[in-house]
Amino acid sequence: MPSGPSDDSRSRSRNAEQRAAGLANSHRLAALGQAIDEKTGVRRPSRRRPKRVRSRRRKIVVRGAISLGVVLVLLIGAVVGDYYYLGSLLHRQHVGHLQSEGSSVNILLIGSTTRCGLKVQNQAYGTCAEGVTGVNSDIDMVVHLDPATHSVSLLSIPRDTFVPNARTTGANKIDAALYQGPTQLVAAIEEDFGIPINHYVELNFDTFAAVVNALGGVRMYFPMPVFDAYSGLYVPHPGCLLLDGYRALQVVRARHLQIQTNPAVTNRVDWTYEALSDIARIRRTHEFLRVLAAKVSARGLGNPLTDQSIASSVLGDLTVDTGFSEGTMVSLARTFAHTNIANVAQETFPVVGVNSPNGYQYEGYSYGSIVFPVEPTGYSLIDQLFGASIDMSPFTNHALPAPSTFKVSIENGSGITNQAGTIAAGLKAKGYDVSSVGNRTPTGPITETVVWYGGTPPPDHTDWKNPGLEAAQSVMSQIEGPAIMGYDPSLVTPGALVTVQTGTGLTLKPTVSTTTSTTTTHTSAYHSVPSLASLIVELAASSSLSTSTTTTTVPDPSGIASNPNLGIPSATNPALKPWDPRACNAAGTGPAPTP
C-alpha cells in the first residue's frame, strides 16, 4: 500500500505556509512604514541591523502610531466638536510655547476650517479661490493624560468664547487665534485659561470625511426633519440614514439648525431655529463621534489591508508639533492601554451668551455672536479635570500664593457705580491686599471681567514660570460671573501684581455658597479602550460598550441671573434634544434603546 506523507513532513509544510503568510503581512506593514517615512521625510540609519530586529521595531513604531490615533479617537470621541482623529501623526510643524512633559500630559487638539489647505477644493465648503481663506479652529480641546493614575480628562472650549489674548493684538474669539498660527493659539490657552500645553495636533475637513468613508459610512437616526442652510444638512424625513464623509461633515458643522416642529410647515426655510448655535453643535458632534467609535469597534482594525487603507486616508492631513515623536506616541498608547472611556471625565467649558442685537461691541468693533466664560464653574472644572485642588495651580502644580502675600488693584471697567469699591471690600474681607481702587473706560456696553497679570510671556523653547499667573489664579478662585484671566503687563496697575478689571454681572464667591443652580443629567454610551498588547488587533477584538451616567450642577451666579443682557450658563455635559440625531438600533429601523 502506498505510503502517504509523514506527520513530520506535513508539519514542515504547515510551518512553511505559516511563514509565508507572516511574510506577506510583514511586507504590507513594511510598505505602510515606508509610505509613512516618505511622507514625513524620515531617513532611517544606513547601519545594518539583524533583519528580524529591524522588522519588529518597524512594526512596533508603525502600529504604535496608528494605535495611538485609534486610542485617542475612542477617548475623545465623546467630546471633540468637529473632527474624528485617526491615523498616524505625520506632518510636523514648529509650535512655540509648549511646556515640557511632567507628571501629566496635555494635548491640544484642533479642528481647522482651512479651505486653502485642502487637497481638493469643495464648492459646498466655499473655496480658496472664492476668497474663503479664513483659518479658524472650530474645535479647541485639551486631552489631559495622567500616567500615574492612568486617568484621562477631556475639556472642550467653545469656539466663540471671547478671551483677552486670542490675537497678539488683543481680544477676540478663541477660534480666531489660529489665524496667527498654532503658537498663538497655544499662548492664548496658556495665558487666559492657565492650562499648560505639551503637544499640539491639528485636523481638517479632509481628515474627518476620509476616515468616515474609510469605515464605510455611519448610520444615525434622525427623530425629526432638520435643515441647516450653512452646512448644507437637510433631512426631510425621520429615520435612520447612512452618512458618508460629506454628509457626516454636514452634521458636525451644523450651527444654524432649523427643525420642523410643526408638520404643517413644509417650507424648510420657515422651520423653527435652534438656539445656542455652537453649544448645540458640540452636543450633536459628541453623539456623532460616539456612534462613529461604535462603528470602529464593530468593524475592527486587525486586517493589515484595512489598517493601511485608513492610515493612507489621513496621511498629510494631520499636523503635529515637532516634539511629538513616534516614541512618545507609542509610550502613551501602552500606558493608557486599559483606560475605560466610561470612567473618562469629558466636559465642555461653561459659557454664557450675550444678548446684543447688533453683535458684541468691544472697543467700537462688533464681534458678532460671542460667549463669555462662566465662573466659578469654569476654573473649578479645570481643577477637577486636571487633578488640582482649588488652592493649587493646574499649570505648575504649585500651591497658589496666600492672599496677603501680593497686591491687587481693582479698576471699574463696567461703569456701574461703586462696583470697584464693592469688589475691593469683598476681597479685603477674604484676606487680599488691595493696593488701589480706580476706574477705566468700559470696552463696550456689556463688559467681561478680566483678571490681568504681567511678568514675562510664555517663552518659545523653555517652560513658563510666572508668579503673576498664579496670583491671578488665586483671585479667579473667588470670582463669580462672566470672567477670565488675561496676560498684559501694560494693563496691570503699577505697584500691583494683579489687576481686576470689573465687568458686567460680577460678584464674589460667598464663604458659604448661596447661588442657585441648574442640574443636568446625561447618560452616555462609550467604549472601553482595550489592551494594546498586540496593538490594533487586540484593540478591535476587545472593545466593548459601556455606559456612564453623570450629573453636573451648573451654578447660576446672581450677577448673571439678574442681568437681562446675559443668557443662561451652559451645562458642561448637556443631554441630547428631541431633534438631535443619535445611534440607530441594530435593525436600522429606529433609534437605539436608551442604555
C-alpha positions in Angstrom: 0.0 0.0 0.0 1.5 3.4 -1.0 2.5 5.4 2.0 1.3 9.0 2.5 3.3 11.9 3.7 4.6 11.5 7.2 3.4 13.6 10.2 6.8 15.3 10.2 6.6 16.3 6.6 3.1 17.6 7.0 4.2 19.7 10.0 7.1 21.1 7.9 4.6 22.0 5.2 2.3 23.8 7.6 5.1 25.7 9.1 6.2 26.8 5.6 2.7 28.1 4.8 2.5 30.0 8.1 5.9 31.6 7.5 4.7 32.6 4.0 1.5 34.1 5.4 3.5 36.0 8.1 5.9 37.2 5.4 3.1 38.6 3.3 1.7 40.6 6.3 5.2 41.9 7.1 5.6 43.1 3.6 2.3 45.0 3.9 3.4 46.5 7.2 6.8 47.4 5.7 5.2 49.1 2.8 3.0 51.1 5.1 6.1 52.0 7.2 7.9 53.1 4.0 4.9 55.2 3.0 4.9 56.9 6.4 8.7 57.5 6.2 8.3 59.1 2.8 5.5 61.4 3.9 7.4 62.5 7.0 10.7 62.8 5.3 12.2 60.4 7.9 15.5 58.8 6.8 16.4 55.6 8.6 20.1 55.0 9.6 22.0 53.0 7.0 23.8 50.9 9.6 22.6 47.3 9.1 20.8 45.5 11.8 19.6 42.0 12.0 16.6 41.6 9.7 14.3 40.3 12.5 15.1 43.2 14.8 14.5 45.8 12.0 11.2 44.2 11.1 10.0 44.0 14.8 10.9 47.6 15.5 9.3 49.0 12.4 6.1 47.0 13.2 6.0 48.5 16.7 6.6 52.1 15.5 4.1 51.9 12.7 1.4 50.1 14.6 2.1 52.2 17.7 1.5 55.4 15.7 -1.8 54.1 14.2 -2.9 52.7 17.6 -2.4 56.0 19.4 -4.7 57.5 16.7 -7.3 54.9 17.4 -7.0 55.2 21.2 -7.3 59.0 21.1 -10.3 58.7 18.8 -12.0 56.4 21.3 -11.0 58.6 24.2 -12.0 62.0 22.7 -14.9 60.7 20.6 -17.4 61.7 23.3 -16.3 65.3 23.4 -14.5 66.7 20.4 -16.6 69.2 18.5 -16.0 68.8 14.7 -13.5 66.1 13.7 -12.5 62.5 14.2 -8.9 61.8 15.0 -7.5 58.6 13.5 -4.2 57.5 12.0 -0.5 58.3 12.1 0.6 61.7 13.1 2.8 62.6 10.2 3.0 66.3 9.1 5.1 68.2 11.6 5.3 71.9 12.4 7.2 74.0 14.9 4.8 75.1 17.7 6.1 77.5 20.3 5.3 77.9 24.0 4.9 74.2 24.5 5.8 73.0 28.0 7.9 70.0 29.0 6.1 66.9 29.9 5.8 66.5 33.7 3.8 64.1 35.7 0.9 64.5 33.2 0.5 65.4 29.5 -1.9 67.9 27.9 -2.5 67.6 24.2 -4.2 70.5 22.4 -6.4 69.0 19.7 -7.6 71.4 17.0 -10.1 71.2 14.1 -9.1 73.7 11.4 -11.5 75.4 9.0 -8.8 76.0 6.4 -10.1 75.7 2.7 -6.8 76.6 1.1 -5.1 73.7 2.9 -7.5 71.1 1.5 -6.2 68.7 -1.2 -9.4 69.1 -3.2 -11.5 72.3 -3.2 -15.2 71.7 -2.4 -17.8 74.2 -3.5 -20.0 73.2 -0.6 -17.5 74.5 1.9 -16.5 77.6 -0.1 -13.3 77.6 -2.0 -9.9 79.3 -1.5 -10.3 80.9 -5.0 -13.6 82.5 -3.9 -11.8 84.2 -1.0 -12.8 81.8 1.8 -9.3 81.9 3.2 -10.0 82.3 6.9 -8.3 79.8 9.2 -10.1 79.3 12.5 -10.2 76.4 15.0 -13.8 75.1 15.1 -12.7 72.7 17.9 -10.3 73.6 20.7 -10.0 70.7 23.1 -7.4 69.7 25.7 -6.8 65.9 26.3 -5.3 65.5 29.7 -3.4 62.2 30.4 -2.1 61.3 33.8 0.2 58.2 33.5 0.5 57.8 37.3 -3.3 57.1 37.7 -3.9 56.0 34.1 -6.7 58.6 34.0 -7.9 60.7 31.1 -9.8 64.0 31.2 -11.2 65.9 28.2 -12.1 69.6 28.0 -13.7 71.4 25.1 -13.6 75.2 24.8 -16.5 76.6 22.7 -15.1 78.3 19.6 -17.0 81.6 20.2 -15.5 82.1 23.7 -14.3 85.7 24.0 -10.8 85.9 25.5 -8.3 88.7 26.1 -5.2 87.2 24.3 -6.8 85.4 21.3 -4.6 87.5 19.0 -1.2 89.3 19.6 -3.2 92.5 19.0 -5.7 91.7 21.8 -9.1 90.2 22.5 -11.1 88.1 20.1 -12.9 84.7 19.9 -10.7 81.8 20.8 -11.1 80.3 17.4 -9.6 83.4 15.8 -6.2 82.7 17.4 -5.3 80.0 14.8 -5.3 82.7 12.1 -1.9 83.8 13.6 -0.7 80.2 13.8 -0.7 77.4 16.4 1.9 79.1 18.5 -0.5 82.0 19.2 -3.4 79.6 19.9 -1.2 77.7 22.5 -0.2 81.0 24.1 -3.9 82.1 24.3 -5.0 79.0 26.1 -2.0 79.0 28.5 -2.3 82.8 29.3 -6.1 83.0 29.6 -7.0 79.6 31.0 -3.8 78.7 32.8 -3.6 75.3 31.2 -0.1 74.1 30.2 0.1 72.6 26.7 2.7 69.9 26.0 1.7 68.8 22.4 -0.4 70.0 19.5 -2.5 68.1 17.0 -4.4 69.7 14.1 -7.0 68.2 11.7 -9.1 69.5 8.8 -12.2 68.7 6.8 -10.4 66.2 4.6 -9.2 64.1 7.6 -12.7 63.8 9.0 -14.5 62.9 5.8 -11.8 60.4 4.7 -12.0 58.5 7.9 -15.8 58.2 7.8 -15.6 57.0 4.2 -12.8 54.5 5.0 -15.2 53.0 7.6 -18.0 52.6 5.1 -20.1 55.5 6.5 -22.0 55.8 9.7 -25.8 55.2 10.4 -27.7 57.7 12.5 -31.3 58.1 13.4 -32.9 61.5 12.9 -36.1 61.8 15.0 -37.3 64.9 13.2 -36.8 66.7 9.9 -33.9 69.2 10.1 -32.2 71.7 7.9 -29.1 73.9 8.0 -28.6 76.3 5.1 -24.9 77.0 6.1 -23.6 73.4 6.4 -26.0 72.0 3.8 -27.6 69.5 6.1 -31.1 68.6 5.0 -33.1 65.6 6.4 -36.7 65.8 5.1 -38.0 62.7 6.9 -37.3 61.0 10.2 -35.4 57.7 10.1 -32.0 56.0 10.0 -29.7 57.4 7.4 -26.3 56.2 6.1 -23.9 59.2 6.3 -20.8 59.2 4.1 -17.9 61.6 4.9 -19.5 64.6 3.2 -22.9 64.2 4.9 -21.3 63.4 8.2 -19.4 66.7 8.0 -22.7 68.5 7.4 -24.0 67.1 10.7 -21.0 68.1 12.8 -20.7 71.5 11.2 -24.4 72.4 11.7 -24.6 75.6 13.9 -27.7 77.2 12.4 -30.1 74.2 12.6 -33.8 74.5 11.8 -36.3 71.9 13.0 -39.7 71.1 11.6 -41.6 71.2 14.8 -44.9 71.6 13.0 -45.6 69.1 10.2 -47.9 71.6 8.6 -45.0 73.9 7.9 -43.5 72.3 4.8 -41.2 75.1 3.6 -37.9 74.3 5.4 -36.8 78.0 5.5 -39.7 78.6 7.8 -38.8 75.8 10.2 -38.0 76.7 13.9 -34.5 77.9 14.5 -32.5 76.2 17.3 -30.8 78.4 19.9 -27.3 78.1 21.4 -25.5 77.7 18.0 -22.0 76.3 18.8 -23.1 74.7 22.1 -25.8 72.8 20.3 -23.3 71.8 17.5 -20.9 70.4 20.1 -23.7 68.4 21.7 -24.6 66.8 18.4 -21.0 66.2 17.4 -20.3 64.4 20.7 -23.1 62.0 19.9 -21.9 61.5 16.3 -18.5 60.6 17.4 -19.8 58.1 20.0 -21.7 56.4 17.1 -18.5 56.6 14.9 -16.5 55.0 17.7 -19.0 52.2 17.8 -18.5 51.7 14.1 -14.8 51.5 14.6 -15.2 48.9 17.3 -17.7 46.8 15.3 -15.6 46.8 12.1 -12.3 46.1 13.7 -8.9 47.1 12.7 -7.0 43.8 12.7 -6.7 43.4 9.0 -3.4 44.9 7.6 -5.1 46.0 4.4 -7.8 47.8 6.5 -5.1 49.4 8.6 -3.2 50.6 5.6 -6.4 52.0 3.9 -7.4 54.0 7.0 -3.8 55.3 7.5 -3.4 56.3 3.9 -6.7 58.2 4.0 -5.3 60.6 6.6 -1.6 60.9 5.6 -0.7 64.5 5.1 -3.9 65.8 6.6 -2.7 65.9 10.2 -0.3 68.4 11.7 1.6 67.8 15.0 4.3 69.7 16.8 7.9 68.6 16.0 8.4 67.3 19.5 5.6 64.8 19.4 7.7 61.8 18.5 6.6 58.4 17.5 8.3 57.1 20.6 6.2 59.3 22.8 3.0 58.2 20.9 3.9 54.5 21.5 4.6 55.1 25.1 1.3 56.9 25.7 -0.6 54.2 23.8 0.9 51.5 26.0 0.4 53.5 29.3 -3.3 54.0 28.6 -3.9 50.6 27.2 -6.6 49.7 29.7 -8.3 53.1 30.1 -12.1 52.7 30.1 -13.9 55.6 28.5 -16.9 55.0 30.8 -14.6 56.4 33.5 -13.2 59.3 31.5 -14.3 62.8 32.6 -15.3 64.7 29.4 -16.7 68.2 29.7 -17.2 71.5 27.9 -16.1 74.7 29.4 -19.3 76.6 30.6 -20.2 79.8 28.9 -23.0 82.4 28.8 -24.3 84.2 25.8 -24.5 88.0 25.4 -27.9 89.4 24.4 -26.8 92.1 21.9 -29.0 92.6 18.7 -26.1 94.2 16.8 -23.4 91.8 17.9 -21.0 92.1 20.8 -19.4 95.5 20.9 -15.7 95.7 22.0 -13.7 98.9 21.7 -16.0 100.2 18.9 -16.0 97.0 16.8 -18.7 94.3 16.5 -17.6 90.7 17.0 -21.0 89.2 16.2 -22.2 86.4 18.4 -19.9 85.6 21.3 -20.0 83.9 24.7 -18.3 84.7 28.0 -16.6 82.1 30.3 -18.6 81.5 33.5 -17.1 81.4 36.9 -16.7 79.8 39.4 -17.6 76.7 37.3 -15.0 77.2 34.6 -11.8 77.3 36.5 -13.2 74.8 39.1 -13.8 72.4 36.2 -10.2 72.8 35.0 -9.0 72.0 38.6 -11.3 69.0 38.7 -10.3 67.6 35.3 -6.6 68.1 35.7 -6.4 66.9 39.2 -5.7 70.2 41.0 -7.3 71.5 44.2 -8.7 74.9 44.4 -5.6 76.2 46.2 -3.2 74.8 43.5 -2.2 75.9 40.1 -3.0 73.3 37.4 -0.2 75.0 35.3 2.6 74.3 37.8 1.0 72.1 40.5 2.3 74.6 43.0 0.3 75.9 45.9 -1.3 79.3 45.0 0.2 82.3 46.9 -1.6 83.3 50.1 -4.0 86.2 49.5 -2.0 88.5 51.8 1.4 88.0 50.0 0.7 90.0 46.9 -1.0 93.3 46.0 -4.3 93.5 44.0 -5.7 96.6 42.3 -9.4 97.0 41.4 -10.4 99.0 38.3 -14.1 99.7 37.5 -14.4 98.6 33.9 -18.2 98.4 33.6 -19.3 101.9 34.5 -21.5 100.5 37.3 -21.5 103.0 40.2 -19.1 101.9 43.1 -18.6 98.4 41.6 -14.8 98.6 42.2 -15.3 99.7 45.8 -17.7 96.8 46.5 -15.3 94.2 45.0 -12.4 95.7 46.8 -14.2 95.4 50.1 -15.1 91.8 49.4 -11.6 90.8 48.5 -10.2 92.6 51.6 -12.6 90.5 53.7 -11.1 87.4 52.1 -7.6 88.5 53.2 -6.4 90.0 49.9 -4.0 93.0 50.0 -5.9 95.6 47.8 -3.5 98.4 47.0 -5.7 100.7 45.0 -9.2 101.3 43.5 -9.8 103.2 40.3 -11.8 103.5 37.0 -11.2 102.5 33.4 -13.1 103.3 30.2 -15.5 100.4 29.6 -14.7 98.5 26.4 -18.4 98.4 25.5 -22.0 98.4 26.8 -21.5 94.8 28.1 -18.1 94.0 29.5 -16.2 90.9 30.6 -14.4 90.9 33.9 -10.6 90.3 33.3 -8.0 89.5 36.0 -4.9 91.0 34.4 -1.4 89.9 35.3 2.1 90.7 33.9 5.6 89.3 34.1 7.3 87.5 31.2 5.2 85.9 28.4 5.4 82.2 27.6 8.9 81.6 26.2 9.2 79.8 22.8 11.5 77.0 23.9 11.5 76.7 27.7 8.9 76.2 30.4 6.9 79.2 31.6 7.3 80.3 35.2 5.2 83.4 36.0 4.3 84.3 39.7 1.7 86.7 38.3 -0.2 83.9 36.7 -0.5 82.0 40.0 -1.6 85.2 41.8 -4.3 85.7 39.1 -5.4 82.1 39.6 -5.8 82.8 43.3 -8.0 85.8 42.6 -10.0 83.9 40.0 -10.9 81.3 42.6 -13.0 84.0 44.4 -14.9 85.4 41.4 -18.3 84.7 40.1 -19.8 85.8 36.7 -18.5 86.3 33.2 -14.8 86.4 33.9 -11.4 85.2 32.6 -7.7 85.8 33.2 -5.6 87.9 30.8 -1.9 88.5 30.3 -0.9 92.1 29.6 1.7 93.9 31.7 0.5 97.3 30.4 -2.9 96.7 32.0 -1.7 95.9 35.4 -1.8 99.0 37.7 1.8 100.0 38.8 2.6 98.6 42.2 0.2 95.7 42.0 0.9 92.1 40.8 -2.7 91.6 39.7 -5.4 94.0 38.5 -9.1 93.1 38.5 -10.9 95.0 35.7 -14.5 94.6 36.7 -17.3 93.8 34.2 -21.0 93.1 33.8 -22.6 90.6 36.2 -19.5 90.4 38.5 -20.0 89.1 42.1 -17.6 87.4 44.5 -17.9 83.8 45.7 -19.5 83.8 49.1 -17.9 82.0 52.0 -20.9 79.6 52.0 -22.4 79.2 48.6 -25.9 80.6 48.1 -26.0 80.5 44.3 -28.9 78.9 42.6 -28.1 76.0 40.3 -29.4 74.1 37.3 -28.9 70.3 37.3 -28.5 68.4 34.1 -28.4 64.6 33.9 -26.7 63.0 30.9 -26.5 59.3 30.1 -23.8 58.4 27.6 -22.6 55.3 25.8 -18.9 55.0 25.4 -16.3 52.3 24.5 -13.7 50.7 26.7 -10.2 51.1 25.4 -8.8 47.6 25.1 -5.4 46.2 25.7 -2.7 47.2 23.3 -0.6 44.2 24.0 -0.9 43.3 20.3 -1.9 46.9 19.5 -4.5 47.1 16.7 -5.7 43.5 16.7 -6.5 43.5 20.4 -7.9 47.0 20.1 -10.6 45.8 17.7 -11.2 42.4 19.4 -11.7 43.5 23.0 -13.6 46.8 22.6 -16.9 46.8 24.3 -19.7 49.2 25.0 -20.3 50.5 28.5 -22.5 53.2 30.0 -22.0 56.1 32.3 -24.5 58.4 34.0 -23.2 61.7 35.2 -24.9 64.7 36.9 -23.4 68.1 36.6 -24.5 71.1 38.7 -24.0 74.4 36.9 -24.0 77.4 39.2 -26.0 80.4 38.0 -24.4 83.3 39.8 -26.7 86.1 40.9 -24.9 88.7 38.8 -25.8 86.6 35.7 -29.2 85.5 36.7 -30.3 89.1 37.4 -28.9 90.7 34.3 -31.1 90.8 31.2 -28.1 91.3 28.9 -26.8 87.8 29.8 -28.3 84.4 29.0 -28.3 81.2 31.0 -25.0 79.4 31.7 -24.5 76.4 29.5 -24.3 72.9 31.1 -20.9 71.2 30.8 -22.4 67.9 29.6 -25.9 68.6 28.1 -28.3 65.8 27.2 -29.5 65.3 23.6 -32.6 67.3 22.5 -35.6 65.6 20.9 -34.5 66.6 17.4 -30.8 65.6 17.7 -29.5 62.6 15.6 -28.5 59.6 17.6 -27.5 55.9 17.2 -29.7 53.6 15.1 -30.9 50.3 16.5 -29.5 47.0 15.2 -32.2 46.6 12.6 -31.7 50.2 11.3 -35.4 51.0 11.7 -35.3 53.4 14.6 -33.3 54.8 17.5 -31.1 52.5 19.6 -32.5 51.7 23.0 -31.6 54.1 25.8 -29.0 52.4 28.0 
